[in-house]
């Protein structure tokens, strides 16, 4: 449905006309144009399949390379329809993830289990939050290596001193609430 909406809005400029806002012309920053990226991952959660290690690795590498080429603007074989290209850019991350999850013993799965990769995985949400300040958007002026280092430093600090204490607090609150429910629940005989 999101793919259809994106194509319709691209061709008929519905949001731009409805809100009299030229900034909404061909704007793919909005949730309405990006929801399918999340929805593909949600749909993937319902799929149960196993791939052989070599198939998993091949599909993951192939989809990742195709995605990288598309994001870099490399013109691939037809169709050259921008709606198709953008839809593929939203689908391919789920294909990569699905290929990896379907066979944890594959080359990529084993790589992601290495301690440094697990550490990055723990920091992933904080990195997601901080990377834009140092690496993305107009006006970032840090060299790339310094931007990556700054993003990692801020991500670690916020993970260690914000995320972890909040998670611990949440667990205590849930356990305390669950304990109160157990005490208040009448015993069945």
FILUM-430183 format. One record per atom (N, C-alpha, C, O, CB): residue in three letters; x, y, z. Coordinates in steps of 0.05 Angstrom, whole numbers. Atoms other than C-alpha are relative to their C-alpha. Last residue first. Glycine has a CB too. Example, Ala and Ser with C-alpha at 12.3 -4.5 7.8 and 13.67 -1.06 7.14 Angstrom:
residues 2
{ser {-16 -24 -1}}
{ser {273 -21 143}}
{ser {-15 22 14}}
{ser {-5 44 18}}
{ser {9 9 -29}}
{ala {18 -24 0}}
{ala {246 -90 156}}
{ala {18 24 0}}
{ala {39 24 13}}
{ala {-20 1 25}}
***
This chain:
residues 189
{unk {-3 26 -13}}
{unk {-151 -480 897}}
{unk {-11 -22 -17}}
{unk {-10 -45 -9}}
{unk {-15 -1 27}}
{unk {21 18 9}}
{unk {-138 -414 864}}
{unk {5 -27 13}}
{unk {28 -36 15}}
{unk {0 -2 -31}}
{unk {-10 27 6}}
{unk {-98 -362 903}}
{unk {-24 -18 -9}}
{unk {-46 -16 2}}
{unk {14 -13 24}}
{unk {10 21 -19}}
{unk {-124 -292 898}}
{unk {10 -27 -9}}
{unk {13 -33 -33}}
{unk {-31 0 0}}
{unk {16 20 13}}
{unk {-79 -244 860}}
{unk {-9 -21 20}}
{unk {7 -31 35}}
{unk {16 -13 -23}}
{unk {28 -8 -1}}
{unk {-55 -185 902}}
{unk {-18 -21 -13}}
{unk {-42 -21 -8}}
{unk {-4 26 -14}}
{unk {9 -1 -28}}
{unk {13 -215 917}}
{unk {-30 5 1}}
{unk {-44 -6 18}}
{unk {16 22 15}}
{unk {-1 27 -11}}
{unk {24 -236 844}}
{unk {-10 0 29}}
{unk {-24 -19 37}}
{unk {28 -11 -2}}
{unk {22 15 12}}
{unk {2 -168 819}}
{unk {-2 -28 11}}
{unk {-24 -38 16}}
{unk {2 0 -30}}
{unk {24 -9 -13}}
{unk {48 -133 868}}
{unk {-24 -14 -11}}
{unk {-43 -21 4}}
{unk {-3 31 -5}}
{unk {1 11 -27}}
{unk {106 -176 844}}
{unk {-26 8 15}}
{unk {-38 -8 29}}
{unk {24 9 16}}
{unk {8 28 3}}
{unk {90 -160 771}}
{unk {-2 -12 28}}
{unk {-20 -29 33}}
{unk {20 -15 -17}}
{unk {28 1 7}}
{unk {91 -86 788}}
{unk {-10 -28 -3}}
{unk {-32 -35 6}}
{unk {-5 15 -27}}
{unk {15 -9 -24}}
{unk {158 -92 824}}
{unk {-30 -1 -6}}
{unk {-45 -11 11}}
{unk {8 29 7}}
{unk {-1 21 -20}}
{unk {186 -133 766}}
{unk {-15 7 25}}
{unk {-29 -10 37}}
{unk {29 -6 7}}
{unk {16 23 9}}
{unk {162 -83 715}}
{unk {0 -22 21}}
{unk {-21 -33 27}}
{unk {10 -10 -27}}
{unk {28 -8 -1}}
{unk {189 -23 754}}
{unk {-18 -23 -8}}
{unk {-38 -29 5}}
{unk {-6 24 -18}}
{unk {8 -1 -29}}
{unk {256 -57 766}}
{unk {-30 7 2}}
{unk {-44 -5 19}}
{unk {17 20 15}}
{unk {2 28 -10}}
{unk {261 -76 692}}
{unk {-8 0 29}}
{unk {-25 -17 37}}
{unk {27 -14 -3}}
{unk {24 12 11}}
{unk {245 -4 671}}
{unk {-3 -29 10}}
{unk {-26 -37 16}}
{unk {2 0 -30}}
{unk {23 -11 -14}}
{unk {298 23 718}}
{unk {-26 -12 -10}}
{unk {-43 -20 6}}
{unk {-1 31 -3}}
{unk {0 12 -27}}
{unk {350 -24 690}}
{unk {-23 10 16}}
{unk {-36 -5 30}}
{unk {27 7 14}}
{unk {9 27 3}}
{unk {331 -3 619}}
{unk {-1 -14 27}}
{unk {-20 -29 33}}
{unk {20 -16 -19}}
{unk {29 0 6}}
{unk {335 70 638}}
{unk {-10 -28 -3}}
{unk {-32 -35 6}}
{unk {-6 16 -25}}
{unk {15 -6 -24}}
{unk {404 60 671}}
{unk {-31 0 -4}}
{unk {-46 -9 13}}
{unk {8 27 11}}
{unk {-2 22 -19}}
{unk {429 23 608}}
{unk {-14 7 27}}
{unk {-28 -11 37}}
{unk {30 -6 6}}
{unk {15 24 7}}
{unk {402 74 559}}
{unk {1 -21 21}}
{unk {-20 -31 30}}
{unk {11 -11 -26}}
{unk {29 -6 4}}
{unk {426 138 593}}
{unk {-15 -26 -5}}
{unk {-33 -33 10}}
{unk {-4 20 -23}}
{unk {11 -17 -22}}
{unk {496 130 623}}
{unk {-29 9 -4}}
{unk {-40 21 14}}
{unk {17 24 2}}
{unk {-9 7 -28}}
{unk {526 72 584}}
{unk {-15 15 21}}
{unk {-22 4 42}}
{unk {30 5 2}}
{unk {8 28 -6}}
{unk {487 78 519}}
{unk {6 -6 29}}
{unk {-10 -17 43}}
{unk {16 -19 -19}}
{unk {29 1 -4}}
{unk {492 155 520}}
{unk {-10 -29 5}}
{unk {-29 -32 20}}
{unk {-15 11 -25}}
{unk {7 -15 -25}}
{unk {567 153 532}}
{unk {-30 -2 4}}
{unk {-39 -6 27}}
{unk {9 29 -2}}
{unk {-9 16 -24}}
{unk {578 98 480}}
{unk {-9 14 26}}
{unk {-19 1 44}}
{unk {30 -4 0}}
{unk {18 23 -2}}
{unk {536 134 427}}
{unk {8 -17 25}}
{unk {-10 -26 39}}
{unk {3 -18 -25}}
{unk {26 -8 -11}}
{unk {572 199 440}}
{unk {-19 -23 4}}
{unk {-34 -25 23}}
{unk {-12 22 -18}}
{unk {-5 -9 -27}}
{unk {640 166 430}}
{unk {-26 9 13}}
{unk {-32 1 36}}
{unk {20 24 0}}
{unk {-4 23 -18}}
{unk {616 126 370}}
{unk {4 9 29}}
{unk {-6 -3 47}}
{unk {25 -16 -10}}
{unk {26 14 -2}}
{unk {588 189 336}}
{unk {2 -24 19}}
{unk {-15 -29 35}}
{unk {-10 -10 -28}}
{unk {17 -15 -17}}
{unk {652 227 351}}
{unk {-27 -13 4}}
{unk {-38 -13 26}}
{unk {-4 29 -11}}
{unk {-11 2 -28}}
{unk {696 172 322}}
{unk {-18 16 19}}
{unk {-24 6 41}}
{unk {28 11 1}}
{unk {6 27 -9}}
{unk {652 168 259}}
{unk {9 -3 29}}
{unk {-5 -15 46}}
{unk {14 -21 -18}}
{unk {29 3 -4}}
{unk {654 243 251}}
{unk {-8 -27 10}}
{unk {-25 -29 28}}
{unk {-15 6 -25}}
{unk {6 -13 -25}}
{unk {729 244 261}}
{unk {-29 -1 7}}
{unk {-37 -4 30}}
{unk {10 30 -1}}
{unk {-11 17 -22}}
{unk {738 192 207}}
{unk {-6 13 27}}
{unk {-12 -2 46}}
{unk {30 -3 -4}}
{unk {15 25 -4}}
{unk {690 229 160}}
{unk {10 -16 24}}
{unk {-5 -26 40}}
{unk {0 -17 -25}}
{unk {-9 21 18}}
{unk {722 297 168}}
{unk {-14 -26 7}}
{unk {-21 -30 30}}
{unk {31 -2 1}}
{unk {-21 17 -9}}
{unk {677 343 209}}
{unk {10 -19 -22}}
{unk {-6 -28 -38}}
{unk {-9 -17 25}}
{unk {-26 -9 9}}
{unk {638 397 175}}
{unk {23 -17 9}}
{unk {46 -12 1}}
{unk {4 28 9}}
{unk {-19 13 -18}}
{unk {566 375 178}}
{unk {28 5 -12}}
{unk {33 2 -36}}
{unk {-6 -31 1}}
{unk {-14 -16 -20}}
{unk {528 431 144}}
{unk {18 -16 18}}
{unk {32 -4 35}}
{unk {-20 13 16}}
{unk {-16 -23 10}}
{unk {477 392 105}}
{unk {14 13 24}}
{unk {3 14 46}}
{unk {-18 20 -15}}
{unk {14 -25 4}}
{unk {454 325 132}}
{unk {19 22 -9}}
{unk {43 19 -9}}
{unk {-13 8 26}}
{unk {20 -3 20}}
{unk {493 267 158}}
{unk {-10 28 -2}}
{unk {-5 45 15}}
{unk {-23 -18 6}}
{unk {-6 12 26}}
{unk {557 247 193}}
{unk {-20 7 -22}}
{unk {-14 4 -46}}
{unk {1 -30 2}}
{unk {-28 0 9}}
{unk {565 282 259}}
{unk {5 -9 -28}}
{unk {25 -2 -40}}
{unk {15 -17 19}}
{unk {-13 -24 -8}}
{unk {495 302 281}}
{unk {29 2 -11}}
{unk {38 24 -18}}
{unk {1 1 31}}
{unk {9 -22 16}}
{unk {461 248 240}}
{unk {15 26 7}}
{unk {21 43 -11}}
{unk {-30 4 3}}
{unk {-14 -2 26}}
{unk {504 194 271}}
{unk {-8 24 -16}}
{unk {8 36 -30}}
{unk {-5 -25 -15}}
{unk {-22 -19 2}}
{unk {480 208 342}}
{unk {12 4 -27}}
{unk {23 25 -33}}
{unk {21 -9 19}}
{unk {7 -27 -10}}
{unk {411 175 344}}
{unk {22 20 -5}}
{unk {16 42 -14}}
{unk {-6 -2 31}}
{unk {22 -10 17}}
{unk {427 115 300}}
{unk {-8 29 8}}
{unk {-12 46 -9}}
{unk {-25 -19 2}}
{unk {-13 -8 24}}
{unk {492 106 338}}
{unk {-20 12 -20}}
{unk {-15 32 -33}}
{unk {15 -23 -14}}
{unk {-14 -25 -6}}
{unk {453 104 403}}
{unk {14 11 -25}}
{unk {14 35 -30}}
{unk {20 -3 23}}
{unk {21 -20 -3}}
{unk {407 51 373}}
{unk {13 28 6}}
{unk {5 48 -6}}
{unk {-19 -7 23}}
{unk {13 -7 25}}
{unk {466 11 346}}
{unk {-22 21 3}}
{unk {-24 39 -14}}
{unk {-13 -25 -12}}
{unk {1 -29 3}}
{unk {509 13 409}}
{unk {-18 10 -23}}
{unk {-21 34 -28}}
{unk {28 11 -5}}
{unk {10 -12 -25}}
{unk {494 -58 429}}
{unk {-3 30 -2}}
{unk {-21 42 9}}
{unk {18 -7 24}}
{unk {29 6 -2}}
{unk {502 -80 357}}
{unk {-12 12 25}}
{unk {-35 22 24}}
{unk {-4 -30 -1}}
{unk {13 -19 18}}
{unk {569 -44 353}}
{unk {-30 -4 1}}
{unk {-46 15 1}}
{unk {11 -2 -29}}
{unk {-2 -26 -13}}
{unk {591 -85 413}}
{unk {-14 21 -16}}
{unk {-29 38 -5}}
{unk {29 7 5}}
{unk {21 0 -21}}
{unk {565 -148 379}}
{unk {0 26 16}}
{unk {-21 36 23}}
{unk {5 -24 20}}
{unk {26 -4 14}}
{unk {607 -130 318}}
{unk {-23 -1 20}}
{unk {-42 15 18}}
{unk {-4 -22 -21}}
{unk {3 -28 9}}
{unk {669 -121 361}}
{unk {-27 6 -13}}
{unk {-38 27 -10}}
{unk {23 7 -19}}
{unk {3 -19 -22}}
{unk {657 -188 397}}
{unk {-2 30 -9}}
{unk {-20 44 1}}
{unk {23 -2 19}}
{unk {-25 -8 -12}}
{unk {647 -229 334}}
{unk {-4 22 20}}
{unk {-22 38 18}}
{unk {20 9 -22}}
{unk {-2 10 -27}}
{unk {576 -255 325}}
{unk {27 6 13}}
{unk {31 2 37}}
{unk {-4 -30 0}}
{unk {15 -17 -18}}
{unk {565 -212 264}}
{unk {0 -9 29}}
{unk {-7 7 47}}
{unk {-29 1 -10}}
{unk {-14 -26 -2}}
{unk {622 -248 228}}
{unk {-15 19 19}}
{unk {-2 32 36}}
{unk {1 14 -28}}
{unk {-23 4 -18}}
{unk {590 -316 243}}
{unk {16 27 4}}
{unk {25 32 26}}
{unk {19 -22 -11}}
{unk {10 5 -27}}
{unk {525 -293 213}}
{unk {22 -3 20}}
{unk {21 8 42}}
{unk {-18 -25 0}}
{unk {8 -26 -11}}
{unk {561 -264 152}}
{unk {-11 -3 29}}
{unk {-4 13 46}}
{unk {-22 13 -18}}
{unk {-24 -17 -3}}
{unk {597 -329 138}}
{unk {-7 26 13}}
{unk {6 35 32}}
{unk {13 4 -27}}
{unk {-13 -9 25}}
{unk {534 -370 149}}
{unk {24 17 6}}
{unk {28 25 29}}
{unk {-20 15 -18}}
{unk {-27 12 2}}
{unk {519 -404 216}}
{unk {14 8 -26}}
{unk {36 -2 -31}}
{unk {-3 -30 1}}
{unk {-19 -13 -17}}
{unk {462 -355 231}}
{unk {28 -12 -2}}
{unk {48 1 5}}
{unk {-8 -2 29}}
{unk {-22 19 -3}}
{unk {424 -381 170}}
{unk {22 14 17}}
{unk {42 24 6}}
{unk {11 -9 -27}}
{unk {8 27 8}}
{unk {355 -350 160}}
{unk {22 -21 3}}
{unk {17 -45 2}}
{unk {-9 0 -29}}
{unk {14 13 -22}}
{unk {375 -289 200}}
{unk {-8 -29 -7}}
{unk {-9 -46 11}}
{unk {-26 16 7}}
{unk {-18 4 -23}}
{unk {427 -268 149}}
{unk {-13 -16 22}}
{unk {-2 -35 33}}
{unk {11 27 11}}
{unk {-20 20 8}}
{unk {383 -278 88}}
{unk {19 -6 23}}
{unk {27 -29 27}}
{unk {17 11 -24}}
{unk {12 27 2}}
{unk {325 -243 121}}
{unk {20 -21 -7}}
{unk {19 -43 4}}
{unk {-22 0 -20}}
{unk {5 9 -27}}
{unk {368 -183 141}}
{unk {-12 -28 0}}
{unk {-3 -45 15}}
{unk {-19 19 14}}
{unk {-26 5 -12}}
{unk {394 -174 70}}
{unk {-4 -12 28}}
{unk {8 -32 35}}
{unk {17 26 2}}
{unk {-11 23 13}}
{unk {324 -182 41}}
{unk {27 -7 12}}
{unk {33 -31 18}}
{unk {3 5 -31}}
{unk {14 24 -11}}
{unk {296 -134 92}}
{unk {10 -25 -12}}
{unk {12 -46 1}}
{unk {-30 3 -3}}
{unk {-10 4 -27}}
{unk {349 -82 72}}
{unk {-13 -24 14}}
{unk {0 -39 29}}
{unk {-4 25 17}}
{unk {-26 14 -1}}
{unk {330 -95 -1}}
{unk {12 -2 28}}
{unk {24 -23 34}}
{unk {20 14 -17}}
{unk {2 29 -4}}
{unk {257 -75 5}}
{unk {26 -14 5}}
{unk {27 -33 22}}
{unk {-13 -12 -25}}
{unk {14 5 -25}}
{unk {262 0 16}}
{unk {-2 -30 6}}
{unk {-3 -38 29}}
{unk {-28 13 -1}}
{unk {-17 -11 -21}}
{unk {315 11 -38}}
{unk {-12 -5 28}}
{unk {2 -8 48}}
{unk {6 30 -4}}
{unk {-21 20 -4}}
{unk {274 -34 -83}}
{unk {19 9 22}}
{unk {28 -8 38}}
{unk {16 -5 -26}}
{unk {12 23 -14}}
{unk {214 12 -74}}
{unk {21 -22 5}}
{unk {20 -35 26}}
{unk {-23 -12 -17}}
{unk {4 -8 -28}}
{unk {258 72 -91}}
{unk {-13 -24 15}}
{unk {-6 -29 38}}
{unk {-18 25 2}}
{unk {-26 -3 -13}}
{unk {282 39 -155}}
{unk {-3 6 30}}
{unk {9 -7 47}}
{unk {17 21 -14}}
{unk {-11 27 -4}}
{unk {212 17 -175}}
{unk {26 1 15}}
{unk {30 -15 33}}
{unk {3 -13 -28}}
{unk {17 13 -20}}
{unk {183 87 -164}}
{unk {10 -28 6}}
{unk {10 -37 29}}
{unk {-29 0 -9}}
{unk {-9 -8 -26}}
{unk {242 117 -202}}
{unk {-17 -12 23}}
{unk {-7 -17 44}}
{unk {-1 31 3}}
{unk {22 -14 -13}}
{unk {225 75 -264}}
{unk {9 8 28}}
{unk {16 -9 44}}
{unk {-26 -17 1}}
{unk {-12 -24 -11}}
{unk {291 54 -295}}
{unk {-21 18 14}}
{unk {-16 41 20}}
{unk {14 16 -22}}
{unk {14 -25 6}}
{unk {266 -17 -306}}
{unk {13 24 14}}
{unk {24 22 36}}
{unk {-29 -2 9}}
{unk {28 -7 -3}}
{unk {315 -33 -333}}
{unk {-14 -18 21}}
{unk {-4 -40 26}}
{unk {-15 -2 -26}}
{unk {17 8 23}}
{unk {389 -48 -321}}
{unk {-29 7 6}}
{unk {-37 10 29}}
{unk {3 -30 -6}}
{unk {0 29 4}}
{unk {423 -8 -265}}
{unk {-17 -7 -24}}
{unk {-31 11 -35}}
{unk {-10 -15 25}}
{unk {23 7 17}}
{unk {440 66 -264}}
{unk {2 -30 -7}}
{unk {20 -38 -21}}
{unk {-1 17 -26}}
{unk {-9 14 24}}
{unk {488 77 -207}}
{unk {-25 -10 -15}}
{unk {-43 -22 -4}}
{unk {18 -25 8}}
{unk {11 -11 24}}
{unk {457 128 -160}}
{unk {10 -13 -25}}
{unk {6 -3 -47}}
{unk {7 29 -2}}
{unk {-21 -17 13}}
{unk {501 114 -100}}
{unk {-10 12 -26}}
{unk {4 28 -38}}
{unk {25 -16 -4}}
{unk {-2 -24 -17}}
{unk {438 88 -64}}
{unk {21 19 -11}}
{unk {17 44 -9}}
{unk {8 -8 29}}
{unk {24 -16 4}}
{unk {424 40 -121}}
{unk {2 26 16}}
{unk {-5 48 6}}
{unk {-25 -15 8}}
{unk {-1 -12 27}}
{unk {495 14 -122}}
{unk {-24 18 -4}}
{unk {-20 40 -15}}
{unk {0 -22 -21}}
{unk {-21 -20 0}}
{unk {494 3 -46}}
{unk {2 14 -27}}
{unk {4 39 -29}}
{unk {27 -12 7}}
{unk {10 -23 -16}}
{unk {427 -33 -50}}
{unk {21 23 -1}}
{unk {14 46 -5}}
{unk {-6 -8 29}}
{unk {20 -13 16}}
{unk {453 -79 -105}}
{unk {-11 25 14}}
{unk {-14 46 1}}
{unk {-24 -19 -6}}
{unk {-14 -13 22}}
{unk {515 -94 -65}}
{unk {-20 15 -18}}
{unk {-15 38 -26}}
{unk {16 -20 -17}}
{unk {-14 -22 -12}}
{unk {474 -109 -2}}
{unk {15 16 -22}}
{unk {15 40 -22}}
{unk {20 -9 21}}
{unk {20 -21 -6}}
{unk {425 -153 -41}}
{unk {14 25 11}}
{unk {6 48 4}}
{unk {-21 -10 20}}
{unk {12 -10 25}}
{unk {482 -193 -72}}
{unk {-19 23 5}}
{unk {-18 44 -8}}
{unk {-14 -22 -15}}
{unk {-20 -17 15}}
{unk {520 -199 -7}}
{unk {-12 12 -25}}
{unk {-8 35 -30}}
{unk {25 -17 -7}}
{unk {-6 -24 -16}}
{unk {459 -222 32}}
{unk {20 18 -14}}
{unk {15 42 -16}}
{unk {11 -9 27}}
{unk {23 -18 2}}
{unk {435 -269 -24}}
{unk {6 26 16}}
{unk {0 48 6}}
{unk {-25 -14 12}}
{unk {3 -11 27}}
{unk {504 -300 -32}}
{unk {-23 20 -2}}
{unk {-20 41 -14}}
{unk {-5 -23 -20}}
{unk {-22 -18 5}}
{unk {516 -309 43}}
{unk {-3 14 -28}}
{unk {0 38 -30}}
{unk {27 -14 2}}
{unk {4 -23 -18}}
{unk {448 -340 55}}
{unk {21 21 -6}}
{unk {15 45 -9}}
{unk {2 -9 29}}
{unk {23 -16 11}}
{unk {456 -385 -6}}
{unk {-4 25 16}}
{unk {-8 47 5}}
{unk {-26 -18 -1}}
{unk {-10 -13 24}}
{unk {526 -408 17}}
{unk {-22 16 -14}}
{unk {-17 37 -26}}
{unk {10 -21 -20}}
{unk {-19 -22 -4}}
{unk {501 -421 87}}
{unk {9 14 -25}}
{unk {11 39 -25}}
{unk {24 -11 14}}
{unk {-26 11 -3}}
{unk {439 -461 65}}
{unk {21 23 3}}
{unk {16 45 -7}}
{unk {8 -19 -24}}
{unk {-17 2 25}}
{unk {376 -424 75}}
{unk {26 -14 7}}
{unk {35 -14 30}}
{unk {5 29 -11}}
{unk {-29 4 -4}}
{unk {323 -433 128}}
{unk {14 -2 -27}}
{unk {4 -15 -45}}
{unk {5 -26 17}}
{unk {-13 15 21}}
{unk {252 -406 127}}
{unk {30 -3 8}}
{unk {40 13 23}}
{unk {-3 14 -28}}
{unk {-18 20 -11}}
{unk {201 -379 175}}
{unk {12 -16 -23}}
{unk {-1 -32 -36}}
{unk {-16 -19 20}}
{unk {-10 20 18}}
{unk {168 -315 153}}
{unk {19 -19 15}}
{unk {36 -10 29}}
{unk {15 13 -24}}
{unk {20 21 3}}
{unk {126 -276 202}}
{unk {9 -23 -18}}
{unk {-4 -44 -19}}
{unk {-26 11 -10}}
{unk {2 13 -26}}
{unk {184 -231 224}}
{unk {-20 -24 -1}}
{unk {-18 -42 16}}
{unk {-9 19 22}}
{unk {-21 20 -2}}
{unk {197 -215 151}}
{unk {-2 -16 26}}
{unk {5 -40 27}}
{unk {27 13 -2}}
{unk {10 23 15}}
{unk {130 -179 148}}
{unk {20 -23 1}}
{unk {13 -46 2}}
{unk {-5 7 -29}}
{unk {22 12 -15}}
{unk {154 -133 203}}
{unk {-11 -25 -14}}
{unk {-16 -46 -1}}
{unk {-23 20 5}}
{unk {-12 14 -23}}
{unk {219 -120 167}}
{unk {-21 -14 17}}
{unk {-16 -36 27}}
{unk {16 19 16}}
{unk {-13 24 11}}
{unk {181 -104 103}}
{unk {13 -16 22}}
{unk {12 -41 22}}
{unk {21 8 -22}}
{unk {20 21 4}}
{unk {136 -58 145}}
{unk {12 -25 -13}}
{unk {3 -47 -7}}
{unk {-22 11 -18}}
{unk {6 14 -26}}
{unk {195 -18 170}}
{unk {-19 -23 -4}}
{unk {-16 -44 9}}
{unk {-11 20 20}}
{unk {-26 10 -9}}
{unk {220 -1 100}}
{unk {-4 -15 26}}
{unk {6 -37 30}}
{unk {21 22 3}}
{unk {-3 27 10}}
{unk {147 5 78}}
{unk {27 -12 8}}
{unk {30 -37 9}}
{unk {-3 -1 -30}}
{unk {11 20 -18}}
{unk {137 64 125}}
{unk {5 -29 -11}}
{unk {7 -47 6}}
{unk {-30 4 3}}
{unk {-20 18 -9}}
{unk {183 108 84}}
{unk {-10 -23 17}}
{unk {6 -40 26}}
{unk {20 15 16}}
{unk {-16 10 22}}
{unk {138 150 41}}
{unk {21 -20 8}}
{unk {34 -33 -9}}
{unk {13 23 -14}}
{unk {18 12 20}}
{unk {83 161 92}}
{unk {15 -12 -23}}
{unk {6 -31 -36}}
{unk {-20 20 -10}}
{unk {7 27 -9}}
{unk {136 172 146}}
{unk {-17 -14 -21}}
{unk {-14 -38 -26}}
{unk {-14 0 27}}
{unk {23 4 -17}}
{unk {161 233 109}}
{unk {-5 -30 6}}
{unk {3 -47 -9}}
{unk {-24 12 -13}}
{unk {-9 0 -28}}
{unk {232 242 82}}
{unk {-23 -7 19}}
{unk {-18 -13 42}}
{unk {12 27 7}}
{unk {1 27 -11}}
{unk {213 220 12}}
{unk {11 -1 28}}
{unk {19 -22 38}}
{unk {15 -19 -18}}
{unk {-14 1 -25}}
{unk {195 289 -13}}
{unk {-3 -27 12}}
{unk {-25 -36 19}}
{unk {-11 22 20}}
{unk {-20 22 3}}
{unk {176 288 -87}}
{unk {17 -1 25}}
{unk {42 -5 24}}
{unk {17 5 -25}}
{unk {-3 11 27}}
{unk {140 355 -78}}
{unk {23 -20 0}}
{unk {46 -13 5}}
{unk {5 23 -21}}
{unk {10 27 0}}
{unk {127 365 -3}}
{unk {0 -13 -28}}
{unk {-8 -36 -32}}
{unk {-29 0 10}}
{unk {-20 18 -12}}
{unk {172 426 0}}
{unk {-9 -29 1}}
{unk {7 -47 4}}
{unk {6 9 29}}
{unk {-17 11 21}}
{unk {124 460 -49}}
{unk {22 -18 12}}
{unk {34 -33 -3}}
{unk {13 23 -15}}
{unk {-28 -1 -9}}
{unk {73 467 7}}
{unk {18 -13 -21}}
{unk {18 -37 -25}}
{unk {3 -15 28}}
{unk {-11 -23 13}}
{unk {1 483 -10}}
{unk {29 5 9}}
{unk {37 27 16}}
{unk {-17 25 6}}
{unk {-10 -17 -21}}
{unk {-21 430 40}}
{unk {13 25 -11}}
{unk {24 41 4}}
{unk {21 -15 16}}
{unk {18 -1 -23}}
{unk {-67 391 -6}}
{unk {9 20 21}}
{unk {-7 34 34}}
{unk {-3 -28 13}}
{unk {24 -15 6}}
{unk {-28 408 -69}}
{unk {-18 4 25}}
{unk {-29 25 29}}
{unk {-16 -13 -22}}
{unk {-9 -28 7}}
{unk {40 386 -43}}
{unk {-25 17 -5}}
{unk {-26 40 5}}
{unk {18 -1 -25}}
{unk {-7 -14 -24}}
{unk {8 325 -10}}
{unk {8 29 -5}}
{unk {0 47 10}}
{unk {23 -14 15}}
{unk {23 -3 -17}}
{unk {-26 302 -74}}
{unk {6 16 26}}
{unk {-8 35 32}}
{unk {-11 -27 8}}
{unk {-7 -21 -19}}
{unk {32 313 -121}}
{unk {-23 7 20}}
{unk {-29 30 24}}
{unk {9 26 -14}}
{unk {22 -19 -2}}
{unk {-1 272 -176}}
{unk {4 22 21}}
{unk {-12 40 23}}
{unk {-26 -14 6}}
{unk {11 -8 26}}
{unk {57 230 -201}}
{unk {-20 22 1}}
{unk {-22 38 -17}}
{unk {-12 -24 -14}}
{unk {-21 -9 17}}
{unk {99 224 -138}}
{unk {-11 11 -27}}
{unk {-1 31 -37}}
{unk {20 -23 -6}}
{unk {-7 -27 -9}}
{unk {37 221 -94}}
{unk {23 11 -18}}
{unk {24 35 -23}}
{unk {9 0 29}}
{unk {22 -19 6}}
{unk {10 163 -135}}
{unk {8 28 8}}
{unk {4 47 -8}}
{unk {-25 -9 16}}
{unk {2 -4 29}}
{unk {77 126 -134}}
{unk {-22 20 -8}}
{unk {-18 37 -25}}
{unk {-6 -27 -14}}
{unk {-24 -15 8}}
{unk {88 136 -59}}
{unk {-2 5 -30}}
{unk {5 28 -39}}
{unk {25 -16 7}}
{unk {3 -27 -9}}
{unk {16 114 -44}}
{unk {24 17 -10}}
{unk {20 39 -20}}
{unk {-2 2 30}}
{unk {20 -12 17}}
{unk {24 51 -86}}
{unk {-4 29 7}}
{unk {-5 46 -11}}
{unk {-27 -15 3}}
{unk {-12 -2 27}}
{unk {89 33 -51}}
{unk {-20 14 -19}}
{unk {-12 31 -35}}
{unk {8 -28 -11}}
{unk {-18 -23 -1}}
{unk {57 48 17}}
{unk {13 4 -28}}
{unk {16 27 -36}}
{unk {22 -4 21}}
{unk {16 -24 0}}
{unk {0 0 0}}
{unk {17 25 0}}
{unk {11 45 -14}}
{unk {-19 0 24}}
***
